[in-house]
Amino acid sequence: MENIVIGLLAHVDRGKTSLSESLLFESGQISKKGRVDHGDSHLDHDELERKKGITIYAKSVYFSRGNKRFFLLDTPGHREFSGEMERALQVLDYGILLLDAKEGIGKREKELWTLAKEAGLPLFLFVNKMDLFQGDKEEILEDLKRNFPGENILDFHLFQRDLFQDDLSRGELCQKGSFQKDSFQNDFPEKNPAQCDFLESIALSDLESTEEYLETGSLRLSTVVESIEKRQLMPLFFGSALQQEGIGAFLEALSALTVMRKAEKRKEEAGEDGTGREREEKNEEKREVKPVRDKPEKAGFIYKITHDEKGRRIAKGRLFKGSLALREEWLEGEKLTELRMEQGERYDEIFLVEPGMLFSCPVSEKVNQGYFPEEAGNKAEENGFFRLKLTIGGDDILRYAREISAIAKEFPEWKLHIDEESRTVLLNSLGNLQRELMKNIFQKRTGKEPEFSAPELVYGEGPRKEAYGRAVIESPGHYFGIFIRLSPLSYTLSENEEILQKEEIPKSEGRKAGGLLSISEKSSLKKDWISLLQNEWKDLDLRGPAFSGPFTDYRIEILEAEWTESRSYYMDLKGALWEALNMAKNNAGLRLYSPVFSYAIRTEQDTTGQVLQEIERLSGKQEELFMEEEKVLLKGKMPGESLPEFLEILQRRGIDADYHFSHFAEMEEEKEREVFIERMGDAEDWEALFYGREEAEWIEKGLLPKKKEKKEKTGEFISDIELEEIFLKTFGPIRNRGQEALLSEQKLVLSKEKEEKQREARAQYERKWSPGKKEILLVDGYNFMFAKNDLKELATEDLMAGREKVVQLLSEYAVFYDKEVYLIFDAYHVKGNQGSRKQLGKNLELIFTKEGESADFTLTKLAKDFSEKGRRVSVVTSDQAVQVQAFSGKGVSRYSSREFFVILEDMRKQILEMDLS
């Protein structure tokens, strides 16, 4: 049986759900039609969908006609839920573009047409609500041809199955006896003039159809099907879904003119302009990924992740190749415990999924939307430039991190994520309907009602000045040292460097998001390391340190690198580069860049003047003006600060507008400071971020010289002040050599005294150290857990599972190296908590801190106590506050969490080698 998936594409209130009800009723799948306005339709069964009378989720039903099984996929029509609809496009064989006879062709219909074209999706057109239309069909057809020029849209109301020949080849037809065109035509029912004109119109779709019609006087049905598949023919039908008019003929045509399209054809036919073709080529490559453990090849696409009535994660997808059977392993570590075919609100359980079928099944947290088997690293979409904060009144929203993560995977277009540093939940700016949906889902799963902040503009962030960063990664079996320079792109490039990424942008255009990485020849890095770094850097989404905006207008130069053949690896290079970059970012200060957007507005001639006035008032830049029949097209640029107000004004006046990010523009320093103060308030660190940490310290001590006011020139003489300024620009600052020599001598004395004190402290520690006792390892549990991506993801979904995994890793370490390990977790937020200690095995103790006492405090206190008793102590933490405790000279050494993971990996290698031997 052929499995054919057809999607319903339409704007809101075009009768999409009503058409699906009518098709189900006509096919005999249901005995009574439901209605959207009655709240009893078979597809819109969600509470919010019935309340609003719109489709929010993509849902499917199926019915059979002869040897074909049709899956009807109802997709959201509202633009706010366009992401859901676009994912559904990936699983369709055909689309039905639904139009309203009275409303005609609007902006949304054009958007849907473009999306279908880019995806290479064949279309059927159905004009609905003809019972309310007073005009002529020809008017609608002319409107279609005017809005979609060059497309072969043909009225198919004369379609009948017996107008077409059996599916024999042209050669077989010509060899039927002594073939004569006129005598052969007599074998078919006589056609009236209208039917002959209809066939001739179809024959003009492409060259092959024309040749076949001229040779045989008719067309095979398969020829028509091929023309539709290649988007060379778009059948058009008229009717009323509510009144069941024209539905029977439309369903008959769908049954005859559709086939299950093969994956290879999807690739060949996607997008005549190349855009869709490239997309499908990438998709096809993903479908070619080798399956698990040499099983028969399988490939498909998961278009939706949701939850069922039991709270389980459910994946909805389509199988393109192979088959899926109950209880088999279809992905690595994933077994099919249940298989379903969706039927609106209910579902049917099945045992086997055949090629082409839509299916759903329970999945673990590892499975996400996209193609399967999944290639690593599906690139994330660019974040939006308007962001909301999600909060709960009087409660810590991070208590619901698991639920937030689940929602983020169900609606990836919202860009919902947790910012751990600020302990906030951020998401892209949502429309009113999306906010209501978000509130509805969150409240159902947590019992709490979320609150949304006002939209915040996302600024670009870049270095304010030149700064340097140095880092050394050193641990057993690993070593890498690196020295880098971070500077704005406006600085002059150094010589002898290999550019890994650069985006050429004319000065007048502003700056795109991004920067470049260059490598000096002095670094002597391996060519394969450079190649790997080049590929990874292109996909890297660097974020700014202040507001997590795109990090832009930067150049990173790797000046020097120190490494060895035996102990240095690519992962060490990346770790060192990242640490050095963080150091340089801290000292480079921060510049903000305002996003600028391009707009395209279509307005009536009599309102053009008002729109231009608003553009000027909001500091926009009008660039182009075109006349389009009775409308005017305006194109130009609008600063991000003014865009929300501008769009709101246009929406109130019913004016259509498109906009997209154009470039980043430099901001005045005073405006930058206003943004910092507004968003960070009286936070002590904003000056350090703004100027860089070193310069901020000078400001705090009053050592930073104030800018001198420029003295006006008289034209008669040059003052001493002006002479001094010229001297400074030419020869640099005036230096007091005598004072410098004195300070240098004082620093040398102080340095010797400090070194002597440290040597004495180390000697004292060595005398106190008891060699018979085990070494101590203190680990900041949550800091360690969230430093590695796989542990972080596990802990986000299930905190208990994350802690258990950390306990397992450290138990192995404690036994292997025979050390006493103390694993410390924060519990200072728990009311009335007295803290607890639990011995896990011989060498591992688990500690939960008491209320009001952080893990940092406990870890520092234990380190001090043990070191004073003569024990050798190592600390694992990446927390800067703990690093400042100056453990050096007190018998305490420190590992960052990243360094300690390298030690654990080395330990596992040794264990594996011991097992093999």
C-alpha positions in Angstrom: 0.0 0.0 0.0 1.3 3.5 -0.9 1.5 5.9 2.0 1.0 9.5 0.9 1.3 12.5 3.2 -0.6 15.7 2.2 -0.3 18.9 4.2 -2.9 21.6 4.6 -1.3 25.1 4.2 -3.3 28.2 4.8 -3.6 31.5 6.6 -5.8 31.8 9.7 -9.6 31.5 9.1 -9.4 30.1 5.6 -11.3 26.9 6.6 -8.3 24.5 6.9 -9.8 22.4 9.7 -13.2 22.5 8.0 -11.6 21.1 4.8 -10.0 18.3 6.7 -13.3 17.4 8.4 -15.0 17.4 4.9 -12.3 15.1 3.4 -12.6 12.7 6.3 -16.4 12.7 6.0 -16.2 12.1 2.2 -13.8 9.3 2.6 -16.0 7.5 5.1 -13.5 7.8 8.0 -16.0 9.7 10.1 -19.8 9.6 10.1 -20.3 13.2 11.4 -18.4 16.4 10.7 -17.2 18.5 13.5 -17.0 22.3 13.4 -14.4 24.7 14.6 -17.0 27.2 15.9 -18.7 24.4 17.8 -15.5 23.2 19.4 -16.0 19.6 18.3 -13.6 19.2 15.3 -11.5 16.1 15.2 -8.2 17.9 14.8 -8.3 21.0 17.0 -8.7 19.1 20.3 -6.3 21.2 22.5 -8.1 23.5 25.0 -6.4 26.7 23.7 -7.1 25.7 20.1 -10.8 25.3 20.7 -10.9 28.5 22.7 -9.2 30.6 20.0 -10.7 28.6 17.1 -7.2 28.3 15.4 -4.7 25.5 14.8 -1.6 25.7 17.0 -0.1 22.2 16.7 0.6 20.1 13.6 -1.7 17.1 13.8 -2.6 14.2 11.5 -5.4 11.9 10.5 -5.4 9.1 8.0 -7.9 7.4 5.6 -7.6 4.9 2.8 -8.8 5.0 -0.9 -8.2 1.8 -2.9 -4.5 0.8 -2.5 -3.5 4.2 -1.1 -3.4 5.3 2.5 -3.5 9.1 2.9 -2.1 11.0 5.9 -3.7 14.4 6.2 -1.4 16.8 8.2 -3.1 19.9 9.5 -0.5 22.6 10.0 -0.8 25.9 12.0 -1.8 28.9 9.9 -1.0 31.8 12.2 2.4 33.4 11.5 3.4 33.1 15.2 3.4 29.3 14.8 5.2 29.3 11.4 8.1 27.3 12.9 5.8 24.3 13.5 4.5 24.5 10.0 7.9 24.8 8.3 9.1 21.6 10.2 6.1 19.8 8.9 7.0 20.7 5.3 9.9 18.2 5.5 7.6 15.2 5.7 5.0 16.1 3.0 4.6 14.6 -0.4 2.1 17.3 -1.5 0.6 20.4 -0.1 -2.9 21.8 -0.4 -2.8 25.6 -0.5 -6.2 26.7 0.8 -7.5 30.1 -0.4 -10.5 32.2 0.7 -12.7 33.2 -2.3 -13.6 36.5 -0.7 -10.2 37.4 0.8 -8.1 36.6 -2.3 -4.3 36.4 -2.3 -2.6 38.1 0.7 0.9 38.4 2.1 0.6 35.1 4.1 -0.4 33.2 0.9 2.6 34.5 -0.9 4.9 33.4 2.0 3.4 29.9 2.0 3.9 29.7 -1.8 7.5 30.7 -1.4 8.2 28.2 1.4 6.6 25.4 -0.7 8.7 26.3 -3.7 11.9 26.4 -1.7 11.1 22.9 -0.3 10.2 21.6 -3.8 6.7 20.7 -2.7 4.1 20.0 -5.4 0.8 21.9 -4.7 -2.9 21.5 -5.2 -4.9 24.7 -4.8 -8.4 24.7 -3.3 -10.5 27.9 -3.3 -12.9 27.7 -0.3 -16.1 29.5 0.7 -17.4 29.7 -2.8 -20.9 29.7 -1.4 -20.2 33.2 0.0 -18.5 34.6 -3.2 -20.6 36.7 -5.5 -18.0 37.0 -8.4 -16.8 34.8 -11.2 -14.2 31.9 -11.0 -12.3 33.6 -13.8 -11.6 36.6 -11.5 -10.0 34.3 -9.0 -7.9 32.6 -11.6 -6.7 35.9 -13.0 -5.8 37.1 -9.5 -3.7 33.9 -9.0 -1.8 34.3 -12.2 -1.2 38.0 -11.5 0.2 37.2 -8.0 2.1 34.1 -9.0 3.5 35.0 -12.5 5.1 32.2 -14.6 3.3 29.4 -12.7 1.0 27.0 -14.6 -2.2 27.1 -12.5 -5.0 25.3 -14.2 -8.7 25.0 -13.4 -9.3 21.2 -12.9 -13.1 21.2 -12.4 -13.4 19.1 -15.6 -11.1 16.4 -14.4 -12.3 12.8 -14.8 -10.3 9.6 -14.5 -11.6 8.2 -17.9 -10.3 11.2 -19.8 -6.8 9.8 -19.6 -5.2 6.7 -21.1 -4.0 3.6 -19.2 -0.4 3.9 -18.0 1.3 2.3 -21.1 4.4 3.8 -22.7 4.1 5.9 -25.8 5.8 3.2 -27.8 3.4 0.5 -26.5 0.5 2.7 -27.5 1.9 3.3 -31.0 2.4 -0.4 -31.5 -1.3 -1.4 -30.9 -2.1 -2.8 -34.3 -1.6 -0.5 -37.3 -1.7 2.8 -35.2 -3.5 5.7 -36.7 -4.1 8.7 -34.5 -7.8 9.2 -35.6 -8.8 5.6 -35.4 -7.0 5.1 -32.0 -8.9 8.0 -30.5 -12.2 6.2 -31.3 -11.3 3.6 -28.6 -11.9 6.3 -25.9 -15.1 8.0 -24.9 -15.9 11.0 -27.1 -14.7 14.3 -25.6 -16.7 17.5 -25.8 -14.9 20.7 -26.9 -14.4 21.9 -23.2 -12.7 18.6 -22.3 -10.5 18.8 -25.4 -9.4 22.3 -24.4 -8.7 21.0 -20.9 -6.4 18.2 -22.2 -4.6 20.6 -24.5 -4.0 23.0 -21.6 -2.5 20.2 -19.5 -0.4 19.1 -22.5 1.2 22.6 -22.7 2.7 22.1 -19.2 6.0 20.7 -20.5 7.6 19.4 -23.7 7.1 15.7 -22.9 3.3 16.2 -22.4 3.1 18.2 -25.6 4.9 15.5 -27.6 2.7 12.7 -26.1 -0.5 14.6 -26.9 0.5 15.4 -30.5 1.4 11.7 -31.1 -1.5 10.0 -29.4 -4.2 12.6 -29.1 -4.5 12.0 -25.4 -2.4 11.9 -22.2 -1.5 9.1 -19.8 -2.5 9.7 -16.2 1.1 9.1 -15.1 2.2 12.0 -17.4 -0.1 14.4 -15.5 1.2 13.0 -12.2 4.8 13.7 -13.2 4.0 17.2 -14.3 2.4 17.9 -10.9 5.4 16.3 -9.1 7.8 18.6 -11.0 5.7 21.6 -10.1 5.1 22.3 -13.8 1.3 22.0 -13.2 -0.8 23.3 -10.3 -4.3 21.9 -10.3 -7.0 24.3 -9.0 -10.3 23.3 -7.5 -13.3 25.3 -6.2 -15.8 24.5 -3.4 -17.1 25.0 0.1 -15.8 22.8 2.9 -18.6 23.8 5.2 -21.3 22.9 2.7 -19.5 19.8 1.3 -19.5 21.4 -2.2 -16.8 20.2 -4.6 -15.2 17.9 -1.9 -16.1 14.7 -3.7 -14.5 15.7 -7.0 -11.4 17.1 -5.1 -10.9 13.9 -3.2 -11.3 11.8 -6.4 -8.6 13.9 -8.1 -6.3 13.6 -5.1 -6.7 9.8 -5.2 -5.8 9.7 -8.9 -3.1 12.3 -9.2 -0.9 11.6 -6.1 1.8 9.0 -5.5 4.3 8.3 -2.7 7.3 10.4 -3.7 10.7 8.8 -3.4 13.4 10.6 -1.4 15.6 10.9 -4.5 12.9 12.9 -6.3 12.6 15.3 -3.4 16.2 16.2 -3.9 16.0 16.6 -7.7 12.9 18.8 -7.6 13.6 21.1 -4.6 13.7 24.8 -5.5 14.3 26.0 -9.0 16.3 29.0 -7.7 18.8 26.8 -5.9 17.8 27.7 -2.3 15.5 24.8 -1.8 17.9 22.5 -3.7 20.7 23.2 -1.3 18.4 22.6 1.6 17.2 19.2 0.3 20.8 18.1 -0.6 21.8 18.6 3.0 18.7 16.8 4.1 19.4 13.9 1.8 22.9 13.6 3.1 21.5 13.3 6.6 19.2 10.5 5.3 22.2 8.6 4.1 23.8 8.3 7.5 24.6 4.6 8.4 22.1 3.0 10.7 22.8 1.4 14.1 24.9 -1.9 14.1 24.6 -2.6 10.3 20.8 -3.1 10.5 18.8 -2.5 7.3 19.0 1.2 6.4 16.4 3.5 7.9 15.9 7.2 7.5 13.2 9.6 8.5 12.4 13.0 10.0 10.9 13.9 13.5 8.8 17.0 13.1 7.4 17.3 16.6 8.3 16.4 20.2 5.4 16.5 22.6 4.1 14.8 25.8 1.3 12.3 26.1 -1.3 11.9 28.9 1.2 10.0 31.0 3.8 12.7 30.8 6.1 10.7 28.5 8.0 12.4 25.6 6.4 11.5 22.3 8.2 11.9 18.9 6.1 12.4 15.8 7.8 11.6 12.5 7.8 10.1 9.1 9.8 7.1 7.9 11.3 7.6 4.4 13.4 4.4 4.1 13.3 0.9 5.7 10.8 -0.2 8.3 10.4 0.0 12.1 9.1 -2.9 14.2 7.9 -2.9 17.7 10.7 -3.6 20.3 13.6 -3.1 17.9 16.5 -0.6 18.4 15.9 2.1 15.8 18.4 4.6 17.1 21.5 4.0 19.3 20.1 3.1 22.8 16.5 3.7 21.7 14.0 0.8 21.6 10.5 1.0 20.2 8.3 0.1 23.2 5.2 1.4 21.5 4.2 2.5 18.0 1.2 4.6 17.1 -0.7 6.1 14.1 -2.3 9.4 15.1 -6.0 9.8 14.3 -6.8 13.3 15.5 -7.4 13.2 19.3 -7.0 9.5 19.6 -4.4 7.0 18.1 -4.2 3.5 16.9 -1.5 1.1 18.2 0.5 -0.7 15.4 3.3 -3.2 15.3 5.1 -2.1 12.1 5.9 1.2 10.4 6.2 0.9 6.6 8.0 3.4 4.3 6.1 6.6 3.9 4.0 6.3 7.1 3.6 8.9 9.8 4.1 7.4 13.2 4.6 8.4 16.9 6.4 6.7 19.7 7.8 7.3 23.2 11.4 8.5 23.2 14.1 9.4 25.8 15.6 12.9 26.3 18.4 12.1 23.8 16.0 12.2 20.8 15.3 15.6 19.3 13.5 17.1 16.3 15.3 16.6 12.9 16.5 13.9 10.6 17.3 10.4 11.9 19.8 8.8 12.1 21.0 12.2 13.3 24.4 13.7 12.2 26.1 15.4 15.1 25.8 19.1 15.4 22.6 20.2 13.6 23.4 23.9 13.5 21.2 26.1 15.7 19.3 28.9 14.2 20.4 32.5 14.8 19.0 34.0 18.0 16.4 36.8 17.7 17.3 40.4 18.6 14.5 40.9 21.0 14.5 38.9 24.2 12.2 38.3 27.1 12.9 37.2 30.7 10.7 34.6 32.2 10.0 34.8 35.9 7.7 33.5 38.6 6.5 35.9 41.3 8.3 35.2 44.6 9.8 31.9 43.4 13.1 30.6 42.0 12.3 29.7 38.3 15.3 27.5 38.1 13.5 25.0 40.3 11.6 24.1 37.1 14.7 23.7 34.9 13.6 20.3 33.8 10.2 21.5 32.6 11.8 24.5 30.9 14.2 22.3 29.0 11.4 20.0 27.8 9.4 23.0 26.5 12.6 24.3 24.8 12.9 21.1 22.8 9.2 21.1 21.9 9.4 24.7 20.6 13.0 25.3 19.4 11.9 28.4 17.5 11.3 30.2 20.9 15.1 29.9 21.7 14.2 29.2 25.4 17.3 28.7 27.4 18.7 29.0 31.0 21.4 31.6 31.6 23.3 30.0 34.5 25.5 33.0 35.3 22.5 35.3 35.9 20.2 32.5 37.0 17.5 33.7 34.6 15.4 32.1 31.9 15.6 33.9 28.5 13.6 33.4 25.3 13.0 35.2 22.0 10.3 37.8 21.9 6.9 36.1 21.4 3.6 37.2 19.9 0.5 37.5 22.0 -0.8 34.0 21.0 2.6 32.4 21.6 2.8 34.0 25.1 -0.7 32.6 25.9 0.4 29.2 24.7 3.6 29.4 26.7 1.7 30.4 29.8 -0.8 27.6 29.3 1.8 24.9 28.9 4.0 26.1 31.8 1.0 26.3 34.2 -0.2 22.8 33.3 3.2 21.3 34.0 4.3 23.3 37.0 1.2 24.7 38.6 2.8 28.2 38.4 1.9 31.1 36.1 5.0 32.6 34.4 5.5 36.4 33.9 7.1 38.0 30.9 9.4 41.0 31.0 9.1 43.8 28.5 11.1 42.9 25.3 14.8 43.8 25.6 16.9 44.7 22.5 19.9 42.4 22.1 23.0 44.5 21.4 26.1 43.3 19.7 29.2 43.2 22.0 32.8 43.6 21.1 36.2 44.5 22.6 36.8 48.2 23.4 40.6 48.1 23.2 43.5 45.8 22.6 44.2 43.2 25.3 46.3 40.1 25.8 45.5 36.7 27.2 47.7 33.9 28.4 46.8 30.4 29.5 48.6 27.1 30.4 46.9 23.8 30.5 49.0 21.4 32.5 48.0 18.1 34.0 49.3 14.5 33.9 49.8 13.6 30.3 48.7 17.0 29.0 50.4 20.4 28.4 49.6 23.4 26.3 50.6 27.1 26.6 49.1 29.9 24.5 49.5 33.7 24.2 46.8 35.6 22.2 45.8 39.2 21.4 42.2 40.4 21.3 41.4 43.6 19.5 38.7 45.4 17.6 38.6 44.8 13.9 39.6 48.4 13.3 43.1 47.6 14.5 45.8 46.9 11.8 46.4 43.3 10.9 49.7 41.9 11.8 52.0 40.3 9.2 52.5 36.6 8.6 49.2 35.4 9.7 46.7 32.9 8.3 43.1 34.2 8.4 40.6 31.5 9.4 37.4 33.5 9.2 36.6 37.0 8.0 33.6 38.7 6.7 34.4 41.6 4.4 32.0 44.5 5.2 32.1 47.9 3.7 32.5 50.7 6.2 29.2 52.3 5.0 27.3 49.0 5.6 28.2 48.7 9.3 29.2 45.4 10.8 27.7 42.0 10.6 27.8 39.7 13.6 31.2 38.0 13.9 34.9 38.6 13.7 38.0 36.7 12.6 40.7 34.5 14.0 44.3 34.7 12.8 47.3 32.6 13.6 50.9 33.9 13.5 53.5 31.6 11.9 55.5 31.9 15.1 53.0 29.7 16.8 54.1 26.6 14.7 50.7 24.9 15.2 50.0 21.7 13.3 48.2 22.0 10.0 45.5 19.6 11.0 44.9 21.6 14.3 44.5 24.8 12.2 42.1 23.0 9.8 40.0 21.7 12.7 40.0 25.1 14.4 39.0 26.7 11.2 36.0 24.5 10.7 34.8 24.7 14.3 35.3 28.5 14.5 32.9 29.1 11.5 30.1 27.5 13.4 31.0 28.9 16.8 28.4 31.2 18.3 30.4 33.5 20.6 28.4 35.5 23.1 29.3 38.7 24.9 30.1 38.8 28.6 27.5 41.5 29.6 24.1 40.7 28.0 24.9 37.5 26.0 24.5 39.3 22.7 26.5 38.2 19.6 30.2 38.8 20.1 31.2 40.9 17.1 33.8 43.3 15.6 36.7 41.3 17.1 40.0 39.9 15.9 41.8 37.2 17.9 45.4 36.6 17.0 47.3 33.5 18.3 50.7 35.0 18.8 52.6 32.2 20.4 52.0 28.6 21.4 54.0 26.2 23.5 53.4 22.4 23.2 55.0 19.1 23.0 54.5 16.1 20.6 54.0 13.6 23.5 51.7 15.6 25.8 49.8 18.1 23.6 46.4 17.4 21.9 43.9 19.4 20.0 41.5 19.4 22.9 44.3 21.1 25.0 44.7 23.8 22.3 41.0 24.5 22.5 40.9 24.6 26.3 43.9 26.9 26.5 42.5 29.2 23.7 39.2 29.5 25.6 40.9 30.3 28.9 43.2 32.9 27.3 40.2 34.4 25.4 38.3 34.8 28.7 41.3 36.6 30.2 41.6 38.9 27.3 37.9 39.7 27.2 38.1 40.7 30.9 40.8 43.2 30.2 39.7 44.5 26.8 36.6 46.2 28.0 33.3 46.1 26.1 31.8 48.1 23.3 28.1 47.8 22.4 26.7 47.8 18.9 23.1 48.6 18.0 21.4 46.2 15.6 19.9 47.9 12.5 17.1 46.3 10.5 16.1 46.6 6.8 12.4 47.1 6.2 10.1 46.7 3.2 6.6 48.3 3.5 3.7 48.2 1.1 1.2 51.0 1.8 -1.5 52.9 0.0 -0.5 56.1 -1.8 -2.6 58.3 0.5 -0.9 57.0 3.7 2.7 57.1 2.3 3.3 60.6 3.7 2.3 59.5 7.2 4.6 56.5 7.1 7.5 58.6 5.9 7.0 61.0 8.8 7.1 58.2 11.3 10.3 56.8 9.7 11.9 60.2 10.1 10.6 60.7 13.7 12.0 57.3 14.7 15.5 58.0 13.2 15.0 55.6 10.3 16.6 56.0 6.9 14.3 55.8 3.9 16.3 54.6 0.9 14.1 53.4 -2.0 10.5 54.0 -3.2 8.7 52.0 -5.9 5.2 52.2 -7.4 3.3 48.9 -7.6 0.0 49.6 -9.3 -2.1 51.2 -6.5 0.4 50.7 -3.7 3.8 52.1 -2.8 6.8 50.0 -1.7 9.2 51.6 0.7 12.6 50.2 1.6 15.1 51.4 4.1 16.8 51.0 7.5 15.4 51.3 11.0 17.5 51.2 14.3 16.6 48.4 16.6 15.6 50.7 19.5 12.8 52.1 17.3 11.7 49.0 15.5 9.0 47.7 18.0 7.3 51.1 18.1 7.4 51.3 14.3 5.9 47.9 13.8 3.2 48.6 16.3 2.2 51.8 14.5 2.1 50.0 11.1 0.0 47.2 12.6 -2.5 49.6 14.0 -2.9 51.1 10.5 -3.2 47.7 8.9 0.0 48.1 6.9 2.1 45.1 5.9 5.8 45.2 6.7 8.8 42.8 6.3 12.0 43.3 8.2 15.3 41.5 8.8 18.6 42.1 10.5 21.0 44.2 8.4 24.1 45.1 10.4 25.5 46.5 13.6 26.1 50.2 14.1 28.5 51.8 16.5 27.0 53.6 19.5 28.0 56.8 21.3 29.9 56.1 24.5 27.3 58.0 26.6 24.5 55.8 25.1 26.5 52.7 25.9 26.9 53.8 29.5 23.1 54.5 29.8 22.4 50.9 28.6 24.9 49.5 31.2 23.4 51.5 34.0 19.8 50.7 33.0 20.4 47.0 32.8 23.0 46.4 35.5 22.0 49.2 37.9 24.6 49.9 40.6 26.3 46.5 40.1 30.0 46.9 41.0 31.2 45.0 37.9 29.7 47.1 35.2 32.7 49.5 35.0 35.0 46.5 34.9 33.1 45.1 31.9 32.9 48.5 30.3 36.5 49.6 30.6 38.3 46.3 31.3 39.3 45.1 34.7 42.8 46.9 34.8 41.4 50.3 33.8 38.4 49.9 36.2 40.9 49.5 39.0 42.7 52.7 38.0 39.3 54.5 38.0 38.5 53.2 41.5 41.9 54.4 42.8 41.6 57.8 41.0 44.6 57.1 38.9 43.0 57.4 35.5 43.6 60.8 34.1 40.6 62.9 33.1 40.3 63.9 29.5 41.5 67.5 29.0 39.2 70.0 27.5 40.4 71.1 24.1 41.8 74.7 24.0 40.4 76.8 21.2 43.0 78.1 18.8 43.4 81.9 18.3 45.5 81.6 15.1 48.2 83.8 16.6 50.4 81.4 18.6 50.6 77.8 19.9 50.2 77.5 23.6 52.3 75.4 25.9 49.4 73.0 26.4 49.1 72.4 22.6 52.9 71.9 22.3 52.7 69.3 25.1 49.9 67.5 23.3 51.9 67.4 20.1 54.9 66.1 22.0 52.9 63.4 23.7 51.4 62.2 20.3 54.8 62.1 18.7 57.1 60.7 21.5 54.6 59.2 24.0 54.0 60.1 27.6 56.6 62.0 29.6 58.4 59.7 32.0 60.2 60.4 35.2 63.2 58.1 34.9 64.5 58.7 38.4 61.2 57.9 40.0 60.8 54.8 37.8 64.2 53.5 38.8 63.3 54.1 42.5 60.0 52.3 42.1 61.7 49.4 40.2 64.1 49.0 43.0 61.3 49.0 45.6 59.4 46.4 43.6 62.5 44.2 43.4 62.9 44.3 47.2 59.2 43.6 47.7 59.4 40.7 45.2 62.3 39.2 47.0 60.6 39.5 50.4 57.4 37.9 49.0 59.4 35.0 47.4 61.2 34.5 50.7 58.0 34.3 52.7 56.5 31.8 50.2 59.6 29.6 50.4 59.5 29.7 54.2 55.7 28.7 54.1 56.4 25.8 51.8 59.3 24.6 53.9 57.1 24.8 57.0 54.4 22.8 55.2 56.9 20.2 54.2 58.0 19.8 57.8 54.4 19.4 58.9 53.4 16.9 56.2 52.7 13.4 57.3 53.8 11.0 54.5 51.9 8.1 55.9 48.5 9.8 55.4 46.5 9.8 52.2 46.2 12.9 50.0 43.0 14.9 50.1 40.8 15.9 47.1 38.0 18.4 47.6 35.5 18.8 44.8 32.8 21.6 44.3 30.1 19.2 43.1 27.7 21.5 41.2 30.6 23.5 39.7 32.2 20.3 38.5 28.9 18.9 37.2 28.0 21.9 35.1 31.5 22.2 33.5 31.0 19.3 31.1 28.2 19.3 28.5 27.0 15.7 28.8 26.8 16.0 32.6 25.2 19.4 32.4 22.5 18.1 30.1 21.9 15.1 32.3 21.7 17.3 35.4 19.3 19.7 33.7 16.9 16.9 33.0 17.4 15.0 36.3 19.5 16.6 39.0 19.6 13.3 41.0 20.9 11.4 38.0 23.6 14.1 37.5 24.8 13.8 41.1 24.9 10.0 40.9 27.1 10.2 37.8 29.5 12.5 39.6 29.6 10.2 42.6 30.4 7.3 40.2 33.3 9.1 38.6 34.9 10.2 41.8 34.4 6.8 43.4 36.6 5.3 40.6 39.1 8.1 41.1 39.3 7.6 44.9 39.9 3.8 44.5 42.3 4.1 41.6 44.6 6.7 43.2 43.9 5.7 46.8 43.0 9.3 47.9 40.4 10.7 50.3 37.8 12.5 48.2 35.2 14.9 49.7 32.4 15.8 47.3 30.6 19.0 48.4 27.2 20.2 47.1 25.4 23.5 47.8 22.3 23.2 49.9 22.3 26.7 51.4 18.9 27.6 49.9 17.1 24.8 51.7 15.2 26.3 54.7 16.1 24.8 58.1 18.7 22.5 56.5 21.4 21.5 59.1 23.7 20.0 56.5 24.7 16.3 56.2 27.7 14.1 55.6 27.5 10.6 54.2 30.4 8.1 53.8 30.2 6.3 50.4 32.7 3.5 50.4 36.1 3.7 52.0 37.6 6.8 50.3 34.6 9.0 49.4 32.5 11.3 51.6 29.4 13.2 50.3 28.8 16.6 52.0 25.7 18.8 51.7 26.2 22.2 53.2 23.8 23.7 55.7 21.5 26.6 55.2 23.3 29.8 54.4 26.7 28.1 53.9 27.9 27.8 50.3 30.1 25.0 48.9 32.9 27.6 48.3 33.0 28.4 52.0 33.0 24.8 53.1 35.6 23.8 50.5 37.9 26.7 51.6 37.5 25.9 55.3 38.2 22.2 54.8 41.3 23.0 52.6 42.7 25.3 55.4 42.0 22.7 58.2 43.6 19.8 56.3 46.6 21.8 55.2 47.3 23.0 58.7 47.3 19.3 59.8 50.0 18.6 57.3 47.8 16.9 54.7 48.4 17.4 51.0 45.3 18.9 49.5 44.0 19.4 46.0 40.9 21.4 45.1 38.7 21.0 42.0 36.8 24.1 41.2 36.5 26.7 38.3 34.9 29.3 40.6 36.8 32.5 40.4 35.9 33.4 44.0 37.6 30.3 45.3 40.7 30.8 43.1 41.3 34.2 44.8 41.7 32.5 48.2 45.5 32.3 47.4 46.1 28.6 48.2 49.7 28.8 47.0 52.2 28.4 49.8 49.6 26.7 52.0 50.0 23.1 50.7 47.0 23.4 48.5 47.0 22.9 44.8 44.0 23.7 42.5 42.6 22.0 39.3 40.0 23.7 37.2 37.0 21.4 36.4 38.2 21.1 32.8 41.7 20.0 33.9 40.3 17.4 36.2 38.2 15.9 33.5 41.4 15.4 31.5 42.8 13.5 34.5 39.7 11.3 34.7 40.0 10.5 31.0 43.7 9.6 31.5 42.6 7.3 34.4 40.0 5.6 32.2 42.7 4.9 29.5 45.0 3.4 32.1 42.1 1.2 33.5 41.3 0.1 29.9 45.0 -0.8 29.2 45.1 -2.8 32.4 42.0 -4.7 31.5 43.3 -5.5 28.0 46.6 -6.7 29.4 
